[in-house]
């Protein structure tokens, strides 16, 4: 998936999670390192500029083991004071 296509797909996702219909998604980029399909992006509203990242499992992979991103969310949420990280949903 290209960055332009991802930006288009992130817009309805962000609209569902923000309490405004007036927002824009921009600055989508591939994250550095070996995190697989990880991307950073910004969401601009009238009053805020939030920076986020999202991680997807590789296409056609089993959702277990290292590709289990939902398991990673549970692990990060279970130890917030021990592992510095951004808010995970």
Backbone atoms as SQL, in Angstrom:
CREATE TABLE atoms (id INTEGER PRIMARY KEY, chain TEXT, resi INTEGER, resn TEXT, atom TEXT, x REAL, y REAL, z REAL);
INSERT INTO atoms VALUES
  (1, 'A', 1, 'UNK', 'N', 0.856, -1.172, 0.000),
  (2, 'A', 1, 'UNK', 'CA', 0.000, 0.000, 0.000),
  (3, 'A', 1, 'UNK', 'C', 0.902, 1.237, 0.000),
  (4, 'A', 2, 'UNK', 'N', 0.584, 2.175, -0.862),
  (5, 'A', 2, 'UNK', 'CA', 1.338, 3.418, -0.928),
  (6, 'A', 2, 'UNK', 'C', 0.941, 4.379, 0.175),
  (7, 'A', 3, 'UNK', 'N', 1.775, 5.371, 0.417),
  (8, 'A', 3, 'UNK', 'CA', 1.508, 6.335, 1.483),
  (9, 'A', 3, 'UNK', 'C', 0.259, 7.167, 1.213),
  (10, 'A', 4, 'UNK', 'N', 0.000, 7.514, -0.042),
  (11, 'A', 4, 'UNK', 'CA', -1.218, 8.273, -0.369),
  (12, 'A', 4, 'UNK', 'C', -2.467, 7.456, -0.071),
  (13, 'A', 5, 'UNK', 'N', -2.435, 6.176, -0.427),
  (14, 'A', 5, 'UNK', 'CA', -3.581, 5.302, -0.152),
  (15, 'A', 5, 'UNK', 'C', -3.779, 5.135, 1.355),
  (16, 'A', 6, 'UNK', 'N', -2.696, 4.973, 2.088),
  (17, 'A', 6, 'UNK', 'CA', -2.794, 4.848, 3.543),
  (18, 'A', 6, 'UNK', 'C', -3.385, 6.112, 4.148),
  (19, 'A', 7, 'UNK', 'N', -2.958, 7.272, 3.677),
  (20, 'A', 7, 'UNK', 'CA', -3.506, 8.533, 4.180),
  (21, 'A', 7, 'UNK', 'C', -5.019, 8.582, 3.969),
  (22, 'A', 8, 'UNK', 'N', -5.474, 8.148, 2.817),
  (23, 'A', 8, 'UNK', 'CA', -6.915, 8.137, 2.537),
  (24, 'A', 8, 'UNK', 'C', -7.643, 7.181, 3.471),
  (25, 'A', 9, 'UNK', 'N', -7.039, 6.041, 3.789),
  (26, 'A', 9, 'UNK', 'CA', -7.677, 5.066, 4.684),
  (27, 'A', 9, 'UNK', 'C', -7.634, 5.510, 6.143),
  (28, 'A', 10, 'UNK', 'N', -6.624, 6.278, 6.508),
  (29, 'A', 10, 'UNK', 'CA', -6.531, 6.758, 7.889),
  (30, 'A', 10, 'UNK', 'C', -7.558, 7.846, 8.195),
  (31, 'A', 11, 'UNK', 'N', -7.984, 8.594, 7.193),
  (32, 'A', 11, 'UNK', 'CA', -8.916, 9.693, 7.431),
  (33, 'A', 11, 'UNK', 'C', -10.233, 9.216, 8.046),
  (34, 'A', 12, 'UNK', 'N', -10.951, 8.236, 7.471),
  (35, 'A', 12, 'UNK', 'CA', -12.188, 7.789, 8.121),
  (36, 'A', 12, 'UNK', 'C', -11.935, 7.140, 9.487),
  (37, 'A', 13, 'UNK', 'N', -10.794, 6.465, 9.632),
  (38, 'A', 13, 'UNK', 'CA', -10.437, 5.881, 10.927),
  (39, 'A', 13, 'UNK', 'C', -10.312, 6.975, 11.979),
  (40, 'A', 14, 'UNK', 'N', -9.605, 8.060, 11.646),
  (41, 'A', 14, 'UNK', 'CA', -9.419, 9.161, 12.595),
  (42, 'A', 14, 'UNK', 'C', -10.735, 9.889, 12.855),
  (43, 'A', 15, 'UNK', 'N', -11.553, 10.060, 11.834),
  (44, 'A', 15, 'UNK', 'CA', -12.865, 10.698, 12.037),
  (45, 'A', 15, 'UNK', 'C', -13.699, 9.914, 13.039),
  (46, 'A', 16, 'UNK', 'N', -13.579, 8.609, 13.050),
  (47, 'A', 16, 'UNK', 'CA', -14.330, 7.774, 13.994),
  (48, 'A', 16, 'UNK', 'C', -13.795, 7.877, 15.419),
  (49, 'A', 17, 'UNK', 'N', -12.557, 8.347, 15.586),
  (50, 'A', 17, 'UNK', 'CA', -11.939, 8.393, 16.915),
  (51, 'A', 17, 'UNK', 'C', -11.774, 9.794, 17.491),
  (52, 'A', 18, 'UNK', 'N', -12.043, 10.798, 16.709),
  (53, 'A', 18, 'UNK', 'CA', -11.981, 12.178, 17.192),
  (54, 'A', 18, 'UNK', 'C', -13.396, 12.713, 17.337),
  (55, 'A', 19, 'UNK', 'N', -13.576, 13.683, 18.195),
  (56, 'A', 19, 'UNK', 'CA', -14.899, 14.271, 18.422),
  (57, 'A', 19, 'UNK', 'C', -15.115, 15.486, 17.538),
  (58, 'A', 20, 'UNK', 'N', -14.661, 15.416, 16.293),
  (59, 'A', 20, 'UNK', 'CA', -14.851, 16.494, 15.332),
  (60, 'A', 20, 'UNK', 'C', -14.902, 15.897, 13.935),
  (61, 'A', 21, 'UNK', 'N', -15.596, 16.564, 13.060),
  (62, 'A', 21, 'UNK', 'CA', -15.616, 16.159, 11.660),
  (63, 'A', 21, 'UNK', 'C', -14.660, 17.003, 10.840),
  (64, 'A', 22, 'UNK', 'N', -13.969, 17.915, 11.507),
  (65, 'A', 22, 'UNK', 'CA', -13.060, 18.817, 10.819),
  (66, 'A', 22, 'UNK', 'C', -11.620, 18.457, 11.190),
  (67, 'A', 23, 'UNK', 'N', -11.046, 17.531, 10.429),
  (68, 'A', 23, 'UNK', 'CA', -9.669, 17.136, 10.667),
  (69, 'A', 23, 'UNK', 'C', -9.026, 16.766, 9.346),
  (70, 'A', 24, 'UNK', 'N', -7.707, 16.744, 9.375),
  (71, 'A', 24, 'UNK', 'CA', -6.966, 16.286, 8.203),
  (72, 'A', 24, 'UNK', 'C', -5.819, 15.397, 8.658),
  (73, 'A', 25, 'UNK', 'N', -5.557, 14.383, 7.862),
  (74, 'A', 25, 'UNK', 'CA', -4.436, 13.473, 8.101),
  (75, 'A', 25, 'UNK', 'C', -3.344, 13.860, 7.112),
  (76, 'A', 26, 'UNK', 'N', -2.129, 14.002, 7.605),
  (77, 'A', 26, 'UNK', 'CA', -1.035, 14.350, 6.708),
  (78, 'A', 26, 'UNK', 'C', 0.293, 13.865, 7.273),
  (79, 'A', 27, 'UNK', 'N', 1.355, 14.085, 6.528),
  (80, 'A', 27, 'UNK', 'CA', 2.718, 13.687, 6.918),
  (81, 'A', 27, 'UNK', 'C', 2.830, 12.189, 7.191),
  (82, 'A', 28, 'UNK', 'N', 2.186, 11.372, 6.379),
  (83, 'A', 28, 'UNK', 'CA', 2.286, 9.917, 6.539),
  (84, 'A', 28, 'UNK', 'C', 3.672, 9.481, 6.051),
  (85, 'A', 29, 'UNK', 'N', 4.363, 8.687, 6.869),
  (86, 'A', 29, 'UNK', 'CA', 5.693, 8.211, 6.493),
  (87, 'A', 29, 'UNK', 'C', 5.943, 6.841, 7.073),
  (88, 'A', 30, 'UNK', 'N', 6.815, 6.091, 6.431),
  (89, 'A', 30, 'UNK', 'CA', 7.198, 4.774, 6.931),
  (90, 'A', 30, 'UNK', 'C', 8.164, 4.968, 8.087),
  (91, 'A', 31, 'UNK', 'N', 7.904, 4.273, 9.193),
  (92, 'A', 31, 'UNK', 'CA', 8.770, 4.370, 10.367),
  (93, 'A', 31, 'UNK', 'C', 10.106, 3.673, 10.087),
  (94, 'A', 32, 'UNK', 'N', 11.188, 4.181, 10.664),
  (95, 'A', 32, 'UNK', 'CA', 12.494, 3.530, 10.469),
  (96, 'A', 32, 'UNK', 'C', 12.602, 2.255, 11.292),
  (97, 'A', 33, 'UNK', 'N', 13.590, 1.471, 10.999),
  (98, 'A', 33, 'UNK', 'CA', 13.863, 0.279, 11.785),
  (99, 'A', 33, 'UNK', 'C', 13.231, -0.971, 11.205),
  (100, 'A', 34, 'UNK', 'N', 13.066, -1.948, 12.059),
  (101, 'A', 34, 'UNK', 'CA', 12.597, -3.262, 11.632),
  (102, 'A', 34, 'UNK', 'C', 11.228, -3.578, 12.219),
  (103, 'A', 35, 'UNK', 'N', 10.360, -2.585, 12.296),
  (104, 'A', 35, 'UNK', 'CA', 9.040, -2.783, 12.896),
  (105, 'A', 35, 'UNK', 'C', 8.022, -3.287, 11.880),
  (106, 'A', 36, 'UNK', 'N', 8.458, -3.729, 10.726),
  (107, 'A', 36, 'UNK', 'CA', 7.531, -4.254, 9.735),
  (108, 'A', 36, 'UNK', 'C', 6.740, -3.135, 9.089),
  (109, 'A', 37, 'UNK', 'N', 5.454, -3.239, 9.152),
  (110, 'A', 37, 'UNK', 'CA', 4.560, -2.279, 8.518),
  (111, 'A', 37, 'UNK', 'C', 4.131, -1.238, 9.551),
  (112, 'A', 38, 'UNK', 'N', 5.032, -0.328, 9.884),
  (113, 'A', 38, 'UNK', 'CA', 4.769, 0.715, 10.872),
  (114, 'A', 38, 'UNK', 'C', 4.893, 2.072, 10.189),
  (115, 'A', 39, 'UNK', 'N', 3.924, 2.940, 10.466),
  (116, 'A', 39, 'UNK', 'CA', 3.856, 4.244, 9.809),
  (117, 'A', 39, 'UNK', 'C', 3.566, 5.321, 10.851),
  (118, 'A', 40, 'UNK', 'N', 4.136, 6.480, 10.654),
  (119, 'A', 40, 'UNK', 'CA', 3.823, 7.648, 11.451),
  (120, 'A', 40, 'UNK', 'C', 2.928, 8.576, 10.645),
  (121, 'A', 41, 'UNK', 'N', 2.139, 9.388, 11.344),
  (122, 'A', 41, 'UNK', 'CA', 1.276, 10.348, 10.661),
  (123, 'A', 41, 'UNK', 'C', 0.826, 11.416, 11.646),
  (124, 'A', 42, 'UNK', 'N', 0.315, 12.513, 11.105),
  (125, 'A', 42, 'UNK', 'CA', -0.198, 13.610, 11.924),
  (126, 'A', 42, 'UNK', 'C', -1.680, 13.800, 11.650),
  (127, 'A', 43, 'UNK', 'N', -2.398, 14.202, 12.698),
  (128, 'A', 43, 'UNK', 'CA', -3.813, 14.548, 12.574),
  (129, 'A', 43, 'UNK', 'C', -3.962, 15.985, 13.056),
  (130, 'A', 44, 'UNK', 'N', -4.446, 16.832, 12.170),
  (131, 'A', 44, 'UNK', 'CA', -4.643, 18.249, 12.495),
  (132, 'A', 44, 'UNK', 'C', -6.133, 18.529, 12.608),
  (133, 'A', 45, 'UNK', 'N', -6.521, 19.112, 13.745),
  (134, 'A', 45, 'UNK', 'CA', -7.882, 19.609, 13.934),
  (135, 'A', 45, 'UNK', 'C', -7.793, 21.129, 14.036),
  (136, 'A', 46, 'UNK', 'N', -8.903, 21.761, 14.306),
  (137, 'A', 46, 'UNK', 'CA', -8.895, 23.222, 14.442),
  (138, 'A', 46, 'UNK', 'C', -7.959, 23.666, 15.564),
  (139, 'A', 47, 'UNK', 'N', -7.934, 22.900, 16.673),
  (140, 'A', 47, 'UNK', 'CA', -7.173, 23.319, 17.856),
  (141, 'A', 47, 'UNK', 'C', -5.933, 22.487, 18.159),
  (142, 'A', 48, 'UNK', 'N', -5.731, 21.366, 17.450),
  (143, 'A', 48, 'UNK', 'CA', -4.634, 20.475, 17.847),
  (144, 'A', 48, 'UNK', 'C', -3.865, 19.951, 16.642),
  (145, 'A', 49, 'UNK', 'N', -2.665, 19.504, 16.920),
  (146, 'A', 49, 'UNK', 'CA', -1.866, 18.739, 15.980),
  (147, 'A', 49, 'UNK', 'C', -1.334, 17.547, 16.758),
  (148, 'A', 50, 'UNK', 'N', -1.845, 16.367, 16.456),
  (149, 'A', 50, 'UNK', 'CA', -1.430, 15.148, 17.141),
  (150, 'A', 50, 'UNK', 'C', -0.558, 14.330, 16.205),
  (151, 'A', 51, 'UNK', 'N', 0.456, 13.712, 16.771),
  (152, 'A', 51, 'UNK', 'CA', 1.321, 12.827, 16.000),
  (153, 'A', 51, 'UNK', 'C', 1.098, 11.407, 16.513),
  (154, 'A', 52, 'UNK', 'N', 0.883, 10.481, 15.580),
  (155, 'A', 52, 'UNK', 'CA', 0.545, 9.098, 15.904),
  (156, 'A', 52, 'UNK', 'C', 1.427, 8.146, 15.104),
  (157, 'A', 53, 'UNK', 'N', 1.375, 6.896, 15.502),
  (158, 'A', 53, 'UNK', 'CA', 1.909, 5.868, 14.623),
  (159, 'A', 53, 'UNK', 'C', 0.973, 4.683, 14.678),
  (160, 'A', 54, 'UNK', 'N', 1.028, 3.908, 13.619),
  (161, 'A', 54, 'UNK', 'CA', 0.167, 2.736, 13.502),
  (162, 'A', 54, 'UNK', 'C', 1.034, 1.592, 12.988),
  (163, 'A', 55, 'UNK', 'N', 0.725, 0.405, 13.445),
  (164, 'A', 55, 'UNK', 'CA', 1.482, -0.779, 13.017),
  (165, 'A', 55, 'UNK', 'C', 0.501, -1.820, 12.530),
  (166, 'A', 56, 'UNK', 'N', 0.788, -2.380, 11.378),
  (167, 'A', 56, 'UNK', 'CA', -0.050, -3.420, 10.785),
  (168, 'A', 56, 'UNK', 'C', 0.738, -4.716, 10.690),
  (169, 'A', 57, 'UNK', 'N', 0.054, -5.852, 10.802),
  (170, 'A', 57, 'UNK', 'CA', 0.761, -7.105, 10.528),
  (171, 'A', 57, 'UNK', 'C', 1.010, -7.219, 9.023),
  (172, 'A', 58, 'UNK', 'N', 2.023, -7.964, 8.634),
  (173, 'A', 58, 'UNK', 'CA', 2.260, -8.154, 7.204),
  (174, 'A', 58, 'UNK', 'C', 1.060, -8.839, 6.543),
  (175, 'A', 59, 'UNK', 'N', 0.859, -8.611, 5.251),
  (176, 'A', 59, 'UNK', 'CA', -0.257, -9.259, 4.562),
  (177, 'A', 59, 'UNK', 'C', -0.112, -10.784, 4.571),
  (178, 'A', 60, 'UNK', 'N', -1.234, -11.461, 4.681),
  (179, 'A', 60, 'UNK', 'CA', -1.305, -12.929, 4.590),
  (180, 'A', 60, 'UNK', 'C', -0.499, -13.659, 5.654),
  (181, 'A', 61, 'UNK', 'N', -0.329, -13.035, 6.811),
  (182, 'A', 61, 'UNK', 'CA', 0.417, -13.680, 7.887),
  (183, 'A', 61, 'UNK', 'C', -0.567, -14.104, 8.971),
  (184, 'A', 62, 'UNK', 'N', -0.239, -15.174, 9.683),
  (185, 'A', 62, 'UNK', 'CA', -1.076, -15.601, 10.801),
  (186, 'A', 62, 'UNK', 'C', -1.011, -14.546, 11.903),
  (187, 'A', 63, 'UNK', 'N', -2.113, -14.309, 12.555),
  (188, 'A', 63, 'UNK', 'CA', -2.157, -13.310, 13.626),
  (189, 'A', 63, 'UNK', 'C', -1.720, -13.934, 14.951),
  (190, 'A', 64, 'UNK', 'N', -0.525, -14.456, 14.958),
  (191, 'A', 64, 'UNK', 'CA', 0.057, -14.993, 16.178),
  (192, 'A', 64, 'UNK', 'C', 1.557, -14.800, 16.110),
  (193, 'A', 65, 'UNK', 'N', 2.205, -14.935, 17.216),
  (194, 'A', 65, 'UNK', 'CA', 3.650, -14.728, 17.242),
  (195, 'A', 65, 'UNK', 'C', 3.998, -13.249, 17.136),
  (196, 'A', 66, 'UNK', 'N', 5.077, -12.940, 16.419),
  (197, 'A', 66, 'UNK', 'CA', 5.555, -11.562, 16.356),
  (198, 'A', 66, 'UNK', 'C', 4.637, -10.652, 15.545),
  (199, 'A', 67, 'UNK', 'N', 3.751, -11.223, 14.725),
  (200, 'A', 67, 'UNK', 'CA', 2.823, -10.406, 13.928),
  (201, 'A', 67, 'UNK', 'C', 1.540, -10.091, 14.688),
  (202, 'A', 68, 'UNK', 'N', 1.395, -10.578, 15.900),
  (203, 'A', 68, 'UNK', 'CA', 0.168, -10.362, 16.673),
  (204, 'A', 68, 'UNK', 'C', 0.205, -8.984, 17.321),
  (205, 'A', 69, 'UNK', 'N', -0.205, -7.963, 16.563),
  (206, 'A', 69, 'UNK', 'CA', -0.134, -6.596, 17.074),
  (207, 'A', 69, 'UNK', 'C', -1.119, -6.364, 18.212),
  (208, 'A', 70, 'UNK', 'N', -2.236, -7.082, 18.250),
  (209, 'A', 70, 'UNK', 'CA', -3.180, -6.912, 19.363),
  (210, 'A', 70, 'UNK', 'C', -2.591, -7.437, 20.669),
  (211, 'A', 71, 'UNK', 'N', -1.834, -8.497, 20.600),
  (212, 'A', 71, 'UNK', 'CA', -1.154, -8.999, 21.791),
  (213, 'A', 71, 'UNK', 'C', -0.134, -7.972, 22.276),
  (214, 'A', 72, 'UNK', 'N', 0.527, -7.298, 21.348),
  (215, 'A', 72, 'UNK', 'CA', 1.491, -6.272, 21.713),
  (216, 'A', 72, 'UNK', 'C', 0.812, -5.104, 22.416),
  (217, 'A', 73, 'UNK', 'N', -0.399, -4.737, 21.980),
  (218, 'A', 73, 'UNK', 'CA', -1.161, -3.670, 22.645),
  (219, 'A', 73, 'UNK', 'C', -1.464, -4.066, 24.084),
  (220, 'A', 74, 'UNK', 'N', -1.930, -5.281, 24.286),
  (221, 'A', 74, 'UNK', 'CA', -2.237, -5.750, 25.643),
  (222, 'A', 74, 'UNK', 'C', -0.992, -5.726, 26.523),
  (223, 'A', 75, 'UNK', 'N', 0.138, -6.135, 25.971),
  (224, 'A', 75, 'UNK', 'CA', 1.375, -6.142, 26.748),
  (225, 'A', 75, 'UNK', 'C', 1.799, -4.723, 27.130),
  (226, 'A', 76, 'UNK', 'N', 1.731, -3.786, 26.188),
  (227, 'A', 76, 'UNK', 'CA', 2.113, -2.407, 26.490),
  (228, 'A', 76, 'UNK', 'C', 1.172, -1.766, 27.506),
  (229, 'A', 77, 'UNK', 'N', -0.118, -2.033, 27.382),
  (230, 'A', 77, 'UNK', 'CA', -1.079, -1.462, 28.328),
  (231, 'A', 77, 'UNK', 'C', -0.947, -2.068, 29.720),
  (232, 'A', 78, 'UNK', 'N', -0.400, -3.269, 29.821),
  (233, 'A', 78, 'UNK', 'CA', -0.257, -3.933, 31.120),
  (234, 'A', 78, 'UNK', 'C', 0.922, -3.398, 31.918),
  (235, 'A', 79, 'UNK', 'N', 1.862, -2.710, 31.274),
  (236, 'A', 79, 'UNK', 'CA', 3.059, -2.263, 31.987),
  (237, 'A', 79, 'UNK', 'C', 3.437, -0.828, 31.647),
  (238, 'A', 80, 'UNK', 'N', 2.503, 0.110, 31.805),
  (239, 'A', 80, 'UNK', 'CA', 2.805, 1.479, 31.398),
  (240, 'A', 80, 'UNK', 'C', 3.927, 2.141, 32.183),
  (241, 'A', 81, 'UNK', 'N', 4.090, 1.795, 33.441),
  (242, 'A', 81, 'UNK', 'CA', 5.124, 2.470, 34.225),
  (243, 'A', 81, 'UNK', 'C', 6.512, 1.858, 34.026),
  (244, 'A', 82, 'UNK', 'N', 6.591, 0.696, 33.369),
  (245, 'A', 82, 'UNK', 'CA', 7.867, 0.033, 33.182),
  (246, 'A', 82, 'UNK', 'C', 8.471, 0.220, 31.788),
  (247, 'A', 83, 'UNK', 'N', 7.602, 0.421, 30.805),
  (248, 'A', 83, 'UNK', 'CA', 8.053, 0.566, 29.420),
  (249, 'A', 83, 'UNK', 'C', 7.507, 1.865, 28.861),
  (250, 'A', 84, 'UNK', 'N', 8.339, 2.888, 28.668),
  (251, 'A', 84, 'UNK', 'CA', 7.824, 4.142, 28.123),
  (252, 'A', 84, 'UNK', 'C', 7.265, 3.925, 26.709),
  (253, 'A', 85, 'UNK', 'N', 6.061, 4.408, 26.485),
  (254, 'A', 85, 'UNK', 'CA', 5.437, 4.293, 25.172),
  (255, 'A', 85, 'UNK', 'C', 4.274, 5.280, 25.083),
  (256, 'A', 86, 'UNK', 'N', 3.848, 5.502, 23.863),
  (257, 'A', 86, 'UNK', 'CA', 2.699, 6.389, 23.680),
  (258, 'A', 86, 'UNK', 'C', 1.421, 5.634, 24.047),
  (259, 'A', 87, 'UNK', 'N', 0.327, 6.344, 24.127),
  (260, 'A', 87, 'UNK', 'CA', -0.962, 5.725, 24.420),
  (261, 'A', 87, 'UNK', 'C', -1.300, 4.736, 23.310),
  (262, 'A', 88, 'UNK', 'N', -1.724, 3.547, 23.688),
  (263, 'A', 88, 'UNK', 'CA', -2.000, 2.479, 22.737),
  (264, 'A', 88, 'UNK', 'C', -3.475, 2.127, 22.787),
  (265, 'A', 89, 'UNK', 'N', -4.098, 2.070, 21.609),
  (266, 'A', 89, 'UNK', 'CA', -5.521, 1.664, 21.541),
  (267, 'A', 89, 'UNK', 'C', -5.682, 0.507, 20.619);
